[in-house]
Amino acid sequence: MAARGAYQTKQKEVIADYFRAHSDACVTAEEVYAALGADVGITTVYRAVARLCEEGALRRYTPQNAGGAALYQLNPCKESHLHIRCMDCGTLEHLRCDVVHDFTKHLLGKHGFVLDEGQTVLYGLCKQCEAKRKQKTEK
């Protein structure tokens, strides 16, 4: 039987592999646990995710409400970006466009402010949830 540390290292590597295979995904620890099935326990997922964040391998995103689950993503992801999150369905997406790049350059150049993109989430409604709200108000 392998030593406890080696066993934990194997499980941590399985979790790190999950994030490498889903580099654009922002997921909760529970979602990682569900995706890996019986290969690792939920406590191991939480510990590994915390360790990977400490090591700088993952980014942690804090949701808008204090009771929501934290989201994690491989760090660094492929390119610089902000995030947009739907307040109804909870979908979190990458916001990559020249306007965002220009905005971050503006903040630095005109205000001497470096935006922490890893902590920046814009909240609103996705197209589908906005349409649902409009349908409800029209009835």
N, C-alpha and C positions, 0 to 999 in steps of 0.2 A: 504494500500500500504506500502511496506517495505521501511525503510529508505534508502537513497542513498548509504551509506556505506555498508549496508547489501546486497543490490542488487549487488554492485560491488564485494563483497566478494564471492557471489554465482557464479558470472561469472568467477572470478579468479580461484575458485575451479574447475569449469568445464574445464578450460584451463589446470590447474595442473593435473586433471584426465586424460586429453588427453595425456599429456607427460608420466604419469605413465603407461598408457595402451600401449604406444609406446616407451618404455624405451631405445631401441636400435636405434631409428630413430633420424636423424639429419634433422630438418625441418626448413623452414622459417616461419615467422609470418603469411605470406599470405597463406601458406599451412595449418596452423592450422585453420585460418579463414575459408578456403574453406571446411575443414573437418567438422567443427562444424556447418556450414550452418547458418541459421538465429538465432541460439541460442545466439550469441554474435556479436557485431560490430567489425570492423577492428581496430578502435581506442582502444577499450577495450582490444583486443588481444595484441596490441603493449604495452599498459600500463601494462597489467598483466605480459607479458613476461619480461619486464624491471624490474618489482617488483620482480618476481621470480628469476631473475638473481642476483639482489641486495641481496636477502635473501639467495642465494647460492643453491637454488633448481634446477636451470638450469645452464648449461654451454653455453657460447656464442662463436661461432667460426666465425672468420673473413675470408671472401673469399679472394682469391688471388688478384682479381681486386677490386679497391676501390668502383666501382659502383655496385658491386654485393650485393645481400641481405644477411644479417647475418643469420647464422644457429644456431639452439638451440637444446639442448639435455638434458635429465634428468641428474642431477648430484647428487650423483655420479652414474655413470652407473655401471653395474654389475662387470666389471673388468677393469683393467688398459689396455690402448691401445692407439695407434696412429691412424691417419686417412689418407686415400689415396683418392685423388680427381682426376677425369678425367678432363683434360683441354678442351676436346671437348664436351662431353655430360653433364658434371657437376656432375656425380654420386659421392657421398661421401660414403665411406665404412670404416668399422672398420678394422684395421690391428692388429690382435692378433696372435702373434706367439712367440716362444722362442727367435728367433733372435732379435726381438724388445726389449724383456725383457733384453736380454744380452747386447744390445746396451745401454740401459738406465743405467744399472749397470756399464758398462764400462765408460760412461760419468761421473758418480759420483765417481767411484773408481780411475780412472786415471786422471781425469781433475777437480774433485771437482765441477762438474756442475750438477745441478738438472734440468732435462728437464721438462718443463711445457707441459704435454701431452695434456692438454685441448686447447693449442694454436698451437700444432704441426700438420701440414697437409703436406703430401708429394704429390707433383703434378706430373702428368704424363698422360699416356693414358691407359684406360681399354682395355681389350683384344678385344672387339668388335670394338672400335674406331681405335685401331692400325690396325686391319684387314682391315677396310674400307680405311684407309690411304694407306696401301700397295696395295690394289686393284686399287686405283686412280693412284698411281705412276707406276703400271705395265701396265696401258693402254696407 
